[in-house]
Amino acid sequence: MALNFANNNSLSAISSLPASISGGGMTLIQEQTASSSSTISFTSGINSTYDEYVIKLINCHPSSSASFMFNMSVDSGSNYNVTKTTTYFRAYHQENGGGGVLAYDTGFDLAQSTAFQDLTGDSVSTDSDYGVSGFIHLFNPSSTTFVKHFIANIQSIKGGSSPESKNSFSAGYGNTTSAVDSIQFKFDSGTIQSGTIKLYGVS
């Protein structure tokens, strides 16, 4: 096997890579902006082009106090009901200095369920300066051999007398060997009043 070398003496001096070396990176496939949207769905762009996809959530704001969630589809978005087994834990800290908790939460994991996966756990406040931001990695969705793994890290704000910063971690797999070709996001009540969701392919 031939080895390729960059003909420079230091990393700072490298101006370009040999043509046969891929630099990798993320390619923006689609961007959607919510406007009192009941759901945001990506029904194109998830295919065999990339082995990994990243979805970025940017300040998704609820119209009513609600949890943010997602599901996958194997039929171009006709049904969002992929069977999933997942895990969920979170860390939170209140504005008044209370809390400071890191714990697993069995209320938001799934065991062979077609339900939407809760990404934020507790409801997100409707305060005008609050929202949901974070990212999801979806691995090899077009495989017809393997189940569909995902990892999500979401930052949200729970309202109340002492609002709290909540960092939620969920992960799991869609237990299907059919190709996943669509993904949908929503709050469990009300609408996505505003916010941006971006779909990237990772090379």
N, C-alpha and C positions, 0 to 999 in steps of 0.2 A: 504494500500500500504506500502510495506516494505521500510525503509530508509537505505541507505548505508552510512557508515562512514569510513573515513580514520583514522586508529587507531594511530594517532600521535598528539602531542600537538601543533605543529606549522607548517606552510606551508614549512618552510625551512627544516623541519625534514622529510617531506613526501618523501619516496623513490619509492613508487608505488601506483597506484590506485586499489581499489577493482575491480575484474574482470568484474563486472556488470556495471561499470562506464566507458563510452567511453571518451577517451582523445581528440577525434577529430583530425583535421589536414588536410593537403593537400597531395594528392597523384599524382605524376607525371604520366600522362597517355601516353603522346607522346610529342616529341620534333622534330621540323623541322628547318633546317638551309637553308636559301635562298642563291641561287647562280645564279644571273640574272634570277630569277623566275618571270614569268608573274603573278602567283598567288601562294598563300600557302593555302591549304585546309585541313581541318580535317574531313574526311569522316567516321571515326570509332572512338569509344571511348566515344561518346556523346550518352548516353542511360539512362535507368532508374536506373543505379547503384548509381548515386549521384543526389541529389536535386539541387546542385549548382556546377557550373563549373567556373574556373578562367582561363583566357588566358593571358599570360604575353608576351608582345612585348619588345624585347631587341635590341636596335640599328638597327632598320630596315632602311636601307639606299636606297634612290631612285636612279635610273639610270638617271632620268631627273626630273626637278622641278615639283612636283606633290603632290596631296593630298592623304592621306592614308585612306582606307575605308574598310568596311566589310559588309557581308550579310549572311543570313541563308538559310538553305534548309530543306525541309520536305521529300525529295525523294532521300536521300543518295548522294546528290551532283549533281544530273542530272540538277537541276535548282537552282540558288541562287536568289530567287525572292519573299521572304516572305514579305507580306504587313506590313508596319511599320508606327507607329506614334511616333515621337521622339521630343526631345528638346535639345538645344545646347547653351552653353555659354562658354566664355573664358576669361582668364586673360593674359595680355602680358606686357612685359617690355623690352625696347631696350637697347643695349649695351652702347649707348651714354647717357643713363639716361632718354630718352624720353618715351612717352607712359604711362605706369602705369595704364592700363585700365582694368576694369572688367565689362563685358557687355553681354547681350543676343544677339545672332546673328541669325536673321530669315533666313539668306541665307543658313544655314546648318542644319535646322530641316526638318522633313518630315511629311506629313499629308496624311496618307493612301496611301503610295507610296511603290512600289516594288524596288525602286532604292537602290543602295548601300548607307549605312550611312557613311557620311564623319566624320572621327574621328579627323582630324587635322585642318579643316577649310582651311586656306590659304595653298598654296603649300609649301612643305618642300624643302629646298635648297639642291643642290647636292654637296656642299663643302665636302671634304673627311672626315672631322671630325664631320659631322652632321648626325643625325638619328632620328628615332621615337622610344620612349620607353613609356611603360605604361601598363595598364591592363584593362580587361573587365570581369565583372561578368555576367554570364548567369544563370537565375534561373528556375529550374524545367522544363527543355526543353522537357522532355518526357511526360509531362502532356497532356492528351487528354480532359481535362476539362477547363484549364485556358490558357490565352494568355501568351506569353513568355517575361518576363521582363528582361531588361539588364541595366547595368550602366557601363560607360567607363570613365577613366581618363587618358589622354594622354599628354605627354610632347614632344614638337617638337621645331624646330628652323626655323624661317622664315628668308631667306636670304635678301640681298639688301645692300644698302649703310650703313645701321645701323642694323645689325641682331638683331632679337628679340627672347627672350624666350617666348614660348607660351604654356600655360597650358589649355587644352581643356576638357570640361566636356560635355558628351552627355549621354542621357538616353532615354528609351522609351520601347515600347513593339512590338513584332511581333504579329500582330493581327490574330492569327491562333490557333485553338484548335488541330491541327495536331501536332504530335511529331516532334520537330526539332532535326535532327540527324547529321547535318553537318554545318560547318561554313567556310567561305572563306575570305581571306584578299588580298588586292592588292593596288597599287597606281593607280590613275585614268589615268595615262599615263606612258609609259616605264615599267620598271621591278623593282622588289625588288632585288637590286644588291647584298645586303648582309643583314644579320640579323638573329635573332633566335626568334622563336615563340614556346611557351610551353603551353600545355593544361594540366590543373590539375582538379581533382575531389576533392570536399570539403566534408569531412565526419563530 
